[in-house]
Amino acid sequence: MRKLTGGLFFWVVVLCAFTAQAAEPVDVSGVSSEPMAMTIVICSSNSDCATGAECVSAKVCVDDITSMPTSASCTTDDDCDVGSSCQETSICVDDGGCFSDADCAGNPDGEICNLSTGQCVECLTDDNCTEGSFCERGMCVLFEDCDLRIRPTRVRISGRKNAFVVSMLRINGNENFAPRGTRNACTIDSDCAAGERCAGGKCEIVINFDMSFVGDPNFTPSFPPGPDDAKKMINVINPGGTEVRRRLLKIRMRAGTELEPGPVPLRIGKCLGEFELQ
């Protein structure tokens, strides 16, 4: 009877010690509320962690596998969340995901993080690309030598009383200019070549005015656009109704009379031209 009582007493002591350890509070903000408590640092990228630590899929910094939260530890890919895989360090790591540009450094596919998709891309805007190229679907695309000829070369907006001026632009070019696009069958834009969009099941050329030279950088049109918005905007009227005959593209353009006069780059597919607002 004495041996049984001693053994029972031993396990009671062990159980109490384990319970006391498990009850030790941890502050997830990165500061332990008691000495010797495990410190957990919440992060969104490796830059939020100390040197040598990694931001794992559980969104915590890990530099020692013994202090790693169980949700981030793994032995196979099945132990990780969807979109993560088990690495040699037994840590679940996001597959190609990014939370900042730092996560894309050294990636041959791009050095910019698209925060909306979590993907590393070459560009988000034309400004991310070198001169002579534009940004489309996260990639920098080179312009082709299309030798565009745009008539009229100048459109007068100064001194007009109306909110905008409507003008017909007539555009043609060399053999690299395809004014209607490839016309290939498609269901989404990614089915089409660079500089094209999917419209009505066919790949059509994209017409885009670069307003950075003439627009107000602080101007944001309201939604839906009002009469005052038209004074500071330039756009194609009914782009699906553009007319093409013998490689001559005709588009109806509307330019606001409060735009700053100056050159307006006009991208048509992978071709770049220019006319001037006066």
Rosetta blueprint (number, residue, H / E / L):
1 M L
2 R H
3 K H
4 L H
5 T H
6 G H
7 G H
8 L H
9 F H
10 F H
11 W H
12 V H
13 V H
14 V H
15 L H
16 C H
17 A H
18 F H
19 T H
20 A H
21 Q H
22 A H
23 A L
24 E L
25 P L
26 V L
27 D L
28 V L
29 S L
30 G L
31 V L
32 S L
33 S L
34 E L
35 P L
36 M L
37 A L
38 M L
39 T L
40 I L
41 V L
42 I E
43 C L
44 S L
45 S L
46 N H
47 S H
48 D H
49 C L
50 A L
51 T L
52 G L
53 A L
54 E E
55 C E
56 V L
57 S L
58 A L
59 K L
60 V E
61 C E
62 V E
63 D L
64 D L
65 I H
66 T H
67 S H
68 M L
69 P L
70 T L
71 S L
72 A L
73 S E
74 C L
75 T L
76 T L
77 D H
78 D H
79 D H
80 C L
81 D L
82 V L
83 G L
84 S E
85 S E
86 C E
87 Q L
88 E L
89 T L
90 S L
91 I E
92 C E
93 V E
94 D E
95 D L
96 G L
97 G L
98 C L
99 F L
100 S L
101 D H
102 A H
103 D H
104 C H
105 A L
106 G L
107 N L
108 P L
109 D L
110 G L
111 E L
112 I E
113 C E
114 N E
115 L L
116 S L
117 T L
118 G L
119 Q E
120 C E
121 V E
122 E L
123 C L
124 L L
125 T L
126 D H
127 D H
128 N H
129 C L
130 T L
131 E L
132 G L
133 S E
134 F E
135 C E
136 E E
137 R L
138 G L
139 M E
140 C E
141 V E
142 L E
143 F L
144 E L
145 D L
146 C L
147 D L
148 L L
149 R E
150 I E
151 R E
152 P L
153 T L
154 R E
155 V E
156 R L
157 I L
158 S L
159 G L
160 R L
161 K L
162 N L
163 A L
164 F E
165 V E
166 V E
167 S E
168 M E
169 L E
170 R E
171 I E
172 N E
173 G L
174 N L
175 E L
176 N L
177 F L
178 A L
179 P L
180 R L
181 G L
182 T L
183 R L
184 N L
185 A E
186 C L
187 T L
188 I L
189 D H
190 S H
191 D H
192 C L
193 A L
194 A L
195 G L
196 E E
197 R E
198 C E
199 A E
200 G L
201 G L
202 K E
203 C E
204 E E
205 I E
206 V L
207 I E
208 N E
209 F E
210 D L
211 M H
212 S H
213 F H
214 V L
215 G L
216 D L
217 P L
218 N L
219 F L
220 T L
221 P L
222 S L
223 F L
224 P L
225 P L
226 G L
227 P H
228 D H
229 D H
230 A H
231 K L
232 K L
233 M L
234 I E
235 N E
236 V E
237 I L
238 N L
239 P H
240 G H
241 G H
242 T L
243 E E
244 V E
245 R E
246 R L
247 R L
248 L E
249 L E
250 K E
251 I E
252 R E
253 M E
254 R E
255 A E
256 G E
257 T L
258 E L
259 L L
260 E L
261 P L
262 G E
263 P E
264 V E
265 P E
266 L E
267 R E
268 I E
269 G L
270 K L
271 C E
272 L E
273 G E
274 E E
275 F E
276 E E
277 L E
278 Q L
